[in-house]
């Protein structure tokens, strides 16, 4: 995963962008997608010593809740 550090960081930034665009806090969004605030925080920041991975099912769930195509989370 280390070789993809920048891609994981950008993915987290995009998730945070679309969450904030909806006006949701991390707590509100994590409740809607069914994950912990800590997990969401690690995904959105992804700048620590260890990279936080995310499953495809969680990505699909986040995109569904955000009402965006999952592809938007990968487009620069």
C-alpha positions in Angstrom: 0.0 0.0 0.0 2.9 2.3 0.6 3.4 2.8 -3.1 -0.1 4.2 -3.4 0.2 6.6 -0.4 -0.6 9.7 -2.5 -3.7 8.1 -4.1 -5.0 7.1 -0.7 -4.5 10.6 0.5 -6.3 12.2 -2.4 -9.2 9.7 -2.1 -9.6 10.8 1.5 -9.5 14.5 0.5 -12.2 13.8 -2.1 -14.4 12.0 0.5 -14.0 15.0 2.9 -14.8 17.5 0.1 -18.1 15.8 -0.9 -19.0 15.3 2.8 -18.5 19.0 3.5 -20.3 20.0 0.4 -23.4 18.2 1.8 -22.8 20.2 5.1 -22.2 17.1 7.2 -19.8 16.7 10.1 -17.7 13.6 10.3 -20.0 12.3 13.0 -23.1 12.8 10.9 -21.5 11.1 7.8 -20.1 8.2 9.8 -23.5 7.6 11.3 -25.1 7.6 7.8 -22.5 5.1 6.3 -22.2 2.9 9.4 -18.6 3.4 10.4 -16.8 4.9 13.3 -15.7 8.6 13.4 -12.1 7.4 14.0 -12.2 5.2 10.9 -13.6 8.1 8.8 -11.0 10.5 10.2 -8.2 8.2 9.3 -9.5 7.7 5.8 -10.0 11.4 5.2 -6.6 12.4 6.6 -4.5 9.5 5.5 -1.3 11.4 6.3 -0.1 9.4 9.2 2.6 6.8 9.6 0.3 4.0 8.5 -2.1 4.2 5.5 -5.7 3.5 6.2 -7.3 1.2 3.6 -10.9 1.1 2.7 -13.0 -1.7 1.2 -14.9 -1.4 -2.1 -18.2 -1.9 -0.3 -17.5 1.0 2.0 -16.5 3.2 -0.9 -19.7 2.3 -2.7 -21.7 3.0 0.5 -20.1 6.4 0.9 -20.8 7.3 -2.7 -24.4 6.2 -2.3 -24.9 8.2 0.8 -23.2 11.3 -0.8 -25.4 10.7 -3.9 -22.5 10.8 -6.3 -21.1 8.2 -8.7 -18.2 6.3 -7.0 -16.1 7.3 -10.0 -16.1 11.0 -8.7 -14.0 9.8 -5.7 -11.2 8.9 -8.2 -11.4 11.8 -10.6 -8.9 14.7 -10.2 
